[in-house]
C-alpha cells in the first residue's frame, strides 16, 4: 500500500526542526532529486519503497523551493542514461516511480555512475554547461550535439538516492572538486540505501572530503520511511548542511 502523508504537517515539522538547528527561515533553494535506476536497485523501485522515500522527501521541496516542485532526474551508467523526468509535487507524488520511472527511462536496469548526473544537474541549475552528444543513430538522422545549461545560476540542494557501487569514482571526485573550487552554490546530499546491511565507503569519503557534500546511510528503508517527521529530519540535518544553509 502506497505511503500517504500529511505534507503540510510534515513541511511544518521540517521548518521547525531547521529553526531548532539554527536556520530561522529556510532560504529559497531549487531542490532536485537524482534517482539511481541501476539493475541492483530494481526490487526497491518495484516494491514501492523508493516512492515512499520520495514521499517523505517532498517536504524539502515544499519548504525550500519557490515553485513548490522538485526537479527529478534518473541515472544509471553513462551520460546518455541521465534523464530529466518531470517535476514531483504535492499533486503527483503518489505512484510517481511506477508511472514515470520503472521501465520508462533511459538507462533502466543499467550500471551506476554518479559523475554524469551530477554534471547534468549542475548545468540544469546554471552552474556550468555540458555538451550533450548526439548518438550515432541520431547523427544519421541529422541530430547534432547541443550545449546544456539553464542560464541563470540558482542556489540548489541536490538529493542523490542510490544503492551504491559506482564505476566512475575518479570522475565523480573530479566533478565535485571542480564544483567546490568554482564555489557553486549547490549542496549534494547522497542517500545510500542498502537493505542487506551493506556499507558505502566511497559515499562516506565524498561526505568527508567536500564541504558541499553530505552522506546519509539507510540500512532498512522500510523502517526508515516509517520514522516520525522529527526522527527522519534529524537524520538529514547535519551541522555541515546547516552551515551551508546559513551561508
C-alpha positions, 0 to 999 in steps of 0.5 A: 500500500502506497505511503500517504502523508500529511505534507503540510504537517510534515513541511511544518515539522521540517521548518521547525526542526531547521529553526531548532538547528539554527536556520530561522527561515529556510532560504529559497533553494531549487531542490532536485532529486537524482534517482539511481535506476541501476539493475541492483536497485530494481526490487526497491523501485518495484516494491514501492519503497523508493516512492515512499522515500520520495514521499517523505522527501517532498517536504524539502521541496515544499519548504525550500523551493519557490515553485513548490516542485522538485526537479527529478532526474534518473541515472544509471551508467553513462551520460546518455542514461541521465534523464530529466523526468518531470517535476514531483509535487504535492499533486503527483507524488503518489505512484510517481516511480511506477508511472514515470520511472520503472521501465520508462527511462533511459538507462533502466536496469543499467550500471551506476555512475554518479559523475554524469548526473551530477554534471547534468544537474549542475548545468540544469541549475546554471552552474556550468554547461555540458555538451550533450552528444548526439548518438550515432543513430541520431547523427544519421538522422541529422541530430547534432550535439547541443550545449546544456545549461539553464542560464541563470545560476540558482542556489540548489540542494541536490538529493542523490538516492542510490544503492551504491557501487559506482564505476566512475569514482575518479570522475565523480571526485573530479566533478565535485572538486571542480564544483567546490573550487568554482564555489557553486552554490549547490549542496549534494546530499547522497542517500545510500540505501542498502537493505542487506546491511551493506556499507558505502565507503566511497559515499562516506569519503565524498561526505568527508572530503567536500564541504558541499557534500553530505552522506546519509546511510539507510540500512532498512528503508522500510523502517526508515520511511516509517520514522516520525517527521522529527526522527527522519529530519534529524537524520538529514540535518547535519551541522555541515548542511546547516552551515551551508544553509546559513551561508 
